Amino acid sequence: MSFKICHIGCGAMSMRGHGPAMRKYAAENPGVILAGCCDLDLEKAREFGDLFGFYHHYTDWIDMLLKEKPDAVSIAVPVGSTAGISIRVAGMGFNLLTEKPPGMTGDECRGIIEAVKKAGVTAAAAFNRRHMPLVRRFSDILDIEGKETITCIRCEFHRVGRKDPDFSTTAIHAIDMAIMIAGCGYREWSFEFQPLVRTPVGNIYLNGVMESGAKVSLAFMPDSGLDAERFSVVAAGSSFFLNMPIWDCPDYPGGIIHFKEGRRMAKITGTEDEMFITSGFYGEHCDFYNSIRSGKPAGYDMASSLQPVEIMESLRTEKNNQTRR
Ligand SMILES: NC(=O)c1ccc[n+]([C@@H]2O[C@H](COP(=O)([O-])OP(=O)(O)OC[C@H]3O[C@@H](n4cnc5c(N)ncnc54)[C@H](O)[C@@H]3O)[C@@H](O)[C@H]2O)c1
């Protein structure tokens, strides 16, 4: 049986992550058709379509969906447009996978959740880190130990010379990862902001408590000399360390170390593979399309994005309020 996929937005992330992931999925699954891709910029749509094997390219996504009638729509447009397009795609009755964040605010995210429920379609947000093979392995190891025994989750999130005043749409990755690690949402959270001379972003510190009672502490350092995302997790008698396999970063291909009662239990080095696989883009596309084709629920639904988006929004609001003072 055929399964048609359309893609909206053929920019940087699509060229590096989504296009290669969809091409591999189509190559490995007979009947999967990359029916159409769309960008406001005709040249981008044409280049993306030619490179990754889409049958048709468009500059108007509504025209594309009406003509192609796909089984799933993948969306990777600028963050300010994601919620509006997602709500309309759901309203037209199509299943959709959006880039993160699905909305800039909790209200936008709730708007998508309502539209999806009303239309009875399947939807998820593509938080690629949830689908990194190394992160899945880390989560599985924590599951074996028992996530309910976790007492402390910390993350150091480094970037090189970031100057974009709103860091919240990047910070949401670690905010979301803490939920995956803890196996539950946040009960409470607060922020501290540390101004820096060289960048308007400044260091951002999130301190919180998860529903399980685990303490969470995330430090975002946008001008700290390297790109890296390093987690440490403490549970009863154990410590776990995860260096994420972020592309082009010194920690690549990443690794996991587990100590228990004074002994090293595991040392796992990430697998060197193509960026779109190690970074989770392939996994997120597989998970979503396989769930629709099999009728089984996806690993994540749109509702699981709501709290990360709400915390991202409160980070942005508090930062803006502080800047005005
Ligand atoms: N997962 C990650 O680590 C990660 C990293 C960077 C960006 N992102 C996300 O990816 C998304 C896209 O980011 P990007 O860096 O590729 O941006 P980009 O600006 O390079 O690409 C966006 C593309 O969407 C097109 N577009 C805009 N409105 C459109 C419309 N109405 N119809 C069709 N095409 C339209 C633009 O012409 C552009 O080519 C954002 O949501 C961003 O948050 C995720």
PDBQT file of the ligand as one rigid body, heavy atoms in Angstrom, charges set to zero:
ROOT
HETATM    1  N1  LIG A 401      16.306  20.318  15.830  1.00  0.00    +0.000 N 
HETATM    2  C1  LIG A 401      17.232  21.253  15.850  1.00  0.00    +0.000 C 
HETATM    3  O1  LIG A 401      18.275  21.105  16.465  1.00  0.00    +0.000 OA
HETATM    4  C2  LIG A 401      16.973  22.531  15.104  1.00  0.00    +0.000 A 
HETATM    5  C3  LIG A 401      18.043  23.388  14.790  1.00  0.00    +0.000 A 
HETATM    6  C4  LIG A 401      17.759  24.530  14.060  1.00  0.00    +0.000 A 
HETATM    7  C5  LIG A 401      16.457  24.830  13.699  1.00  0.00    +0.000 A 
HETATM    8  N2  LIG A 401      15.453  23.972  14.053  1.00  0.00    +0.000 N 
HETATM    9  C6  LIG A 401      14.059  24.278  13.707  1.00  0.00    +0.000 C 
HETATM   10  O2  LIG A 401      13.867  24.029  12.316  1.00  0.00    +0.000 OA
HETATM   11  C7  LIG A 401      12.894  24.927  11.803  1.00  0.00    +0.000 C 
HETATM   12  C8  LIG A 401      13.439  25.542  10.536  1.00  0.00    +0.000 C 
HETATM   13  O3  LIG A 401      14.683  26.105  10.811  1.00  0.00    +0.000 OA
HETATM   14  P1  LIG A 401      15.747  26.328   9.634  1.00  0.00    +0.000 P 
HETATM   15  O4  LIG A 401      17.036  26.616  10.326  1.00  0.00    +0.000 OA
HETATM   16  O5  LIG A 401      15.680  25.247   8.631  1.00  0.00    +0.000 OA
HETATM   17  O6  LIG A 401      15.176  27.684   9.021  1.00  0.00    +0.000 OA
HETATM   18  P2  LIG A 401      15.399  28.266   7.557  1.00  0.00    +0.000 P 
HETATM   19  O7  LIG A 401      15.023  29.698   7.635  1.00  0.00    +0.000 OA
HETATM   20  O8  LIG A 401      16.747  27.919   7.040  1.00  0.00    +0.000 OA
HETATM   21  O9  LIG A 401      14.332  27.472   6.678  1.00  0.00    +0.000 OA
HETATM   22  C9  LIG A 401      12.949  27.698   6.753  1.00  0.00    +0.000 C 
HETATM   23  C10 LIG A 401      12.391  27.600   5.323  1.00  0.00    +0.000 C 
HETATM   24  O10 LIG A 401      10.975  27.674   5.402  1.00  0.00    +0.000 OA
HETATM   25  C11 LIG A 401      10.543  28.406   4.273  1.00  0.00    +0.000 C 
HETATM   26  N3  LIG A 401       9.194  28.911   4.535  1.00  0.00    +0.000 N 
HETATM   27  C12 LIG A 401       8.811  29.895   5.389  1.00  0.00    +0.000 A 
HETATM   28  N4  LIG A 401       7.477  30.057   5.366  1.00  0.00    +0.000 NA
HETATM   29  C13 LIG A 401       7.010  29.142   4.486  1.00  0.00    +0.000 A 
HETATM   30  C14 LIG A 401       5.703  28.837   4.004  1.00  0.00    +0.000 A 
HETATM   31  N5  LIG A 401       4.625  29.481   4.427  1.00  0.00    +0.000 N 
HETATM   32  N6  LIG A 401       5.577  27.866   3.061  1.00  0.00    +0.000 NA
HETATM   33  C15 LIG A 401       6.670  27.203   2.591  1.00  0.00    +0.000 A 
HETATM   34  N7  LIG A 401       7.938  27.457   3.020  1.00  0.00    +0.000 NA
HETATM   35  C16 LIG A 401       8.098  28.417   3.950  1.00  0.00    +0.000 A 
HETATM   36  C17 LIG A 401      11.582  29.508   4.105  1.00  0.00    +0.000 C 
HETATM   37  O11 LIG A 401      11.574  30.047   2.785  1.00  0.00    +0.000 OA
HETATM   38  C18 LIG A 401      12.864  28.746   4.426  1.00  0.00    +0.000 C 
HETATM   39  O12 LIG A 401      13.472  28.195   3.276  1.00  0.00    +0.000 OA
HETATM   40  C19 LIG A 401      12.573  25.914  12.925  1.00  0.00    +0.000 C 
HETATM   41  O13 LIG A 401      11.351  25.542  13.500  1.00  0.00    +0.000 OA
HETATM   42  C20 LIG A 401      13.675  25.720  13.936  1.00  0.00    +0.000 C 
HETATM   43  O14 LIG A 401      13.258  25.867  15.269  1.00  0.00    +0.000 OA
HETATM   44  C21 LIG A 401      15.690  22.846  14.724  1.00  0.00    +0.000 A 
ENDROOT
TORSDOF 0
